[in-house]
Amino acid sequence: MNESVVSERRRHPRFPGAHAAKVYLPRALRFAGAETADLSVGGALLRVDRSRPIAAGDEIEVAIAHGEECVAPAALLRRARVVRVSAMDHYHQAVAVEFADSGTLSAAA
């Protein structure tokens, strides 16, 4: 895939960074710990424990901790749609999400 095709698919620039995060999985009625790999105004790439199955198309909620905080408060939860899921290793999965609103990145900054 050439660079122009990739840039056309991305609506917002991405910023690499590892921030503590958590996801709420309504289907399972459970939270799962997570960490960001990158962020943009429109979405994020998350590293999530594989013990909580997540599928493309799932509607989830994501909270991202501020700065150096180690805990992502539930008050920061934002709705998101899972765009893509892939295995990272035996214990983690990469979960790409698109936020339902654009306030998520500014809340995490």
Rosetta blueprint (number, residue, H / E / L):
1 M L
2 N L
3 E H
4 S H
5 V H
6 V H
7 S H
8 E H
9 R H
10 R L
11 R L
12 H L
13 P L
14 R L
15 F E
16 P E
17 G L
18 A L
19 H L
20 A E
21 A E
22 K E
23 V E
24 Y E
25 L E
26 P L
27 R L
28 A L
29 L L
30 R E
31 F E
32 A E
33 G E
34 A E
35 E E
36 T E
37 A E
38 D E
39 L E
40 S L
41 V L
42 G L
43 G E
44 A E
45 L E
46 L E
47 R E
48 V E
49 D E
50 R L
51 S L
52 R L
53 P L
54 I L
55 A L
56 A L
57 G L
58 D L
59 E E
60 I E
61 E E
62 V E
63 A E
64 I E
65 A L
66 H L
67 G L
68 E L
69 E L
70 C L
71 V L
72 A L
73 P L
74 A H
75 A H
76 L H
77 L L
78 R E
79 R E
80 A E
81 R E
82 V E
83 V E
84 R E
85 V E
86 S E
87 A E
88 M L
89 D L
90 H L
91 Y L
92 H E
93 Q E
94 A E
95 V E
96 A E
97 V E
98 E E
99 F E
100 A L
101 D L
102 S L
103 G H
104 T H
105 L H
106 S H
107 A H
108 A H
109 A L
